[in-house]
Amino acid sequence: MSDSEKSHAIKSKSISLKEAAELLHKCPDEKKRARIALMRETAQDIVRLLTELEAELPKA
């Protein structure tokens, strides 16, 4: 995946995470655990992509 694709994926996942967080309080209690699990997975994907981008930077 190119840097541009990673950046786009980070942006897209960040927007999705923000929207999920905004709607979490409207989610029925019985569905909150599943919603939170998806949010956690999305956040982990963002961290993974950021780590990959950082690893590709030249050493200072």
Beta strands, then each sheet from edge to edge (+ up, - down):
end
